[in-house]
Amino acid sequence: MRRSGVLLLSALMVLWVTGAHAQTTGTVRGIVTDRNGQPVPGATVSLEALAAGERLETSTDDTGHFQHTGLTPGQYSATADKDVIGGQVFRVLVHPGGSVDIRFVLEPGRTPAPWMRVRPGTQARAAAFEAGVRASRAGDFEDAIAQFEAVLQVMPTCVDCLFNIGVSYGRLDRFGDAEAAFRDALRIRSDYAAAYYGLADIYFRQNRTEEAATARGDANRIAVSSLAAGRARAQDTLNRGIAFWNSDNVEDAVRQFREALETDVTLVESYYWLGLAYEAGGDPDAATQALSRYLGAAPSGVHADEARRRLAVIAR
């Protein structure tokens, strides 16, 4: 079981490319936790291909992990859901031969936007959105706008619809309408970075360089803030793992250390602690791999000397 955990962890660091088929398809994987950072086993994780309408579904394992492989490249709606606990949706782009990692955090009272979930009573909304995406890709921007506006009639807070309307108006050089759509999206969700990037694009095309720079700065600020928040969550998770480790709860410590890396792969200290935990759990191969990864990323790190000492002990 621990060996498979190391293999999954390694896959987070590189593109998962295995043979000719893997070079033309992609993978979506990740973990589902509750708001306290605990894994949610048995959660339903579904993927909806926005262009083709294909729907795939799986469930999380005992550690809250899931994986979809062999995916046709394109945009997907990824939904995690479990009764009582709640649900969450992400929009992801799958590249050929690429891997997308998602961390769902389910909270009571938070449910996915209904137009993104193809279930009885919501089929028409999902179909309209998908039709809008297809029309936009085909260059039929007038039809795309009509389809997204149809979704807005029943889902007025659909910021993705407003964003796509703004993009379509921009392609038609109707900059005033595009700006209005992006602004409407931001009125609903002020931290919607994509709308600021949309504004930056249409401002730049109109030679409104100062406004373009301001909009792009706002978008970058939101993106950086999001990265910082992810880093903070990863550090909190690592700290929980260390607390488990100090209380001799090796199994939960391993789970937290792995989750910290899934949240932020640059938090390399997690590899050190993961190596110690694997060693204590009787998995020297996994411990060697984790400690070596730590030293490869931080050869002069605060735990470097101890990591080398542990590797020497394991090698005996």
N, C-alpha and C positions, 0 to 999 in steps of 0.2 A: 504493500500500500504506500509506504514512504517512497519507494523507488519510483512509482508512478507520479508521486507529487513532485519529485525532482525533474522528471521529464516534462511535466506541465510547466514548471517554473522556467525551465530552459527555453521552452517555446515562447515565453513572453518576451524574450530578449532578441529574437530573430524572426524573420519571415519564415513561416512554415511552408517549405516547398519540397514536395516529395513526388518526383516523377513528372511526366508530361501532363497528367490530369491536374495535379496540384498547381501547375504553372498557369492554367487557364481558369481555375476556380479559386475560391477563397474560403476563409474560416472565420466564424464569429464564436468567441468563447468568453468566459468570465465567471463571476461569482455573484450570488444574491445574498444580501445580508439584511438584518433588521436595523433599526436606527441605533441600536447599541453595539453594532459591529458583529453580532453573532450570525453565523451562517443560517440560511433558511433552506432546509431540505424539502424536497417535494414541491417546490414552486414551479409553476408552469412558465416556460420561456418560449415565446413564439416569435417567428420572423415572418414578416410580410414583405414580399418583393413589390416595391411601389410601381414598377413598370409592368411586370407580368402578372401580378396578382397572386402568385404562388404563395402558399402558406405552409410553414414548417413548425413543428411543435416538439418540445422535449421537456424533461423535468430535471431539476437540480438533484445532485447526489447528496449523500449524507454530509458532505463538507460544503454544500451550497454551490458547487461548481456545475457548469454546463458547457456544452460545445455543439456547434453546428458546423459540419464540414461539407465540402463539395458544392459550395454556393456559387451560382452564376454571378459574375461581377455586376454591381449596380447598387442603387439605393434601397435600403431596407428599413422598415419600422420594426424595432426590437422591443418586445414587451415582456416584462416579468410580472407575475401576478400570483397572489395566494389569498384565499379567503381570510377575512378578518384582518390580516396583517397589512394588506394594501397592494398597490401596483405602481409601476413606473414605466415610462416609454423613452427610448432614445431613437434618433435617426442616425443611421450609420451608412458609410460608403465602403463597399467591399471591392478591393482591387484584385486583379488576377494574381494568383500566387501569394496573396497577402493575408494577414491575420488581424482581426479587430478584437480588442479586449474591452469588455464592458463590466463596470461594477454597479449593479443595481442596489439601491438602498430603499427598502420598503417601509413605509410608515402608515399607521392607521389613519384613515381619512384621505390619503392621497391615492387617487385612481387615475389610470391612463386616460388620455383624451379619447372619447368614444369613436371619433372618425378614423382613428388609427387602428381600431380593432374590428376585424370583420366578424361580426356576430349578428344574429337575427335583429333586424331593426336598424342596423348601422351600415348595411351593405351599400345602400345608395350613396351615403356620404363618402365611404372609402372608394367606391367606384368613381365618383366625381373627382376626388383628389388624384387618383391614379390617372384618370383621363387627362387632367390638367398637366400632370408630369409628362405624359406621353406627347401631348400637343406641344408643350414647350420644347421638348427634345426635337420634335419634328419641325420646329420653326413656325408653328401655327399659333402665334402669341395671342391673337384675338380669341381663339377658342380656349386657350389655356386660361386666360383671364376669366372667361365666362364660367369655366368649370370650377375654378377656385372660388369665384363669387357665389356659386351655387352652394358650396360647402359653408361659406360664411353666413348664408341665410339661416342655416340650422345650427351653426357653431360659430357665433360671432367673435369668440376669443381665439380663433385658430391663427396664431401668429405665423405659422409656416405658410398658410394660405396668403396672408398679407405680404409676406416676404416674396413669395413666388409671383404674386400680382405685380409687385414693384419691379421685379426682375423683368417680367414680360413687358411692362410699360417702358422700361428702360431700353429694351431691344427694339421697341417701336419708336424710340426717340421722343416719347411723350414724357419728358422729364418731370413736369409738374405733377402728373398723375403718379409717376413712380415715387417721387418724394413723399406725396401724401400717403401712399400705401406703406412705405417704410416708417413714416412718422406714426401712423396708426398702430403698427406692430409695436413700436416702442412705447406707445401710451398704454398698451396692454402689458408689456413686459419690458421694463426699462433696461434690463441687463441682457437683452437679445443682441448679441454682438453682430450676428449676420446682417441685421438691418442697418447698423452703422457702416459695415463694409459696403452694403448696397448704396447707401448715401454717398460714401466716398467715391464709388465708381461713377455715379451719375454727375456728381460735382466736378470730378476730374474731366469728364467728357465735355462739360460745358465751360471748361477753363476757369472754374471757380476754385482755384488752387488752395486758397486759405481755408475755405469751408471743407474741402476734401481732406486736407491735413487734419483739421479738427475732428472730423467724423472718423477718420482712420485712427487717430489717437484715442478716441473714446472706445473704439472696437478693440484696440490693442490693450487698453487699460482693463477692460472687462476680461479679455482672454488671460492676461497675466494674473488678474485677481482669481480667476478660476483655477489656474495652475497652482497658485499659492494656497488656495483652499484645499486642493487635492494633496499638496505636500503636507499641510497641517493634519489632514485626516490620516495620512500614512504615518506620520510621526506619532499621533495618538494611538494608532493601532500597534505600532512597534512598542510603545510604552506599555500597552496592555499585555503584549506578548512577554516582555521582560518581567512584568509582575507575575504572570503565570509561571515563568521560568524560576523566579525566585521562590515561589511557593511549591516547587517540584511538580507542577502540572505540565509535563512535557508535551502531551498531546495537544492541549489548547494553545500552548506556546507556539508550537509548529504552525498551527492554523493561523494564528495572528501574524506571525512573521511572514508567512506566504501571502496573506492578504495585504500586508504593508507593501510588499513588492508589487503586487498586482495593482495597487492604487498608485504607486510611484516607483517605477523601476530604477530611478536614480538614487533612491534611499539605500545605498549599498551597505550601510551598517546592518541592515536586515539579514544580509547573507552571513555575516559573522555569527549572529545569534542563531540563525537557522542551522548553521554548521554545528554549533555547540549542542543544539537540541537533537539533531540527527545523531550525533555521536552518543549522547546520553540514551537515545532510544535504540541503540544497537544497530545503526545503519552506517557503517564506516564509509561506504562508497558515496552515499548521499552527503555525508559530512565533509568528505574530501572535496567534492564538487562545489559545495556551498562556500567553504572556507577559501578555496582557490579562486572562486569568483570574487570574493571580498578582496583578496590580495591583488587580483588583477585590476580591480577598479580603484583600490586605495592602498597601494604598496607602502605608503608612509602613514596610514591611518592610525587612529588612536588604539585600535585593537590589533594592529599588524603583527607585533611581536608575539602576542598570545596566539594569534591565528597560525603563525609559523610553528610555534611550539606544539600546538595541537596536531597540526599536520604531521610533524615528525613523530609524535606519539602514535598516531593512527598507522603510519607507514611501518612501524616495527613489527 
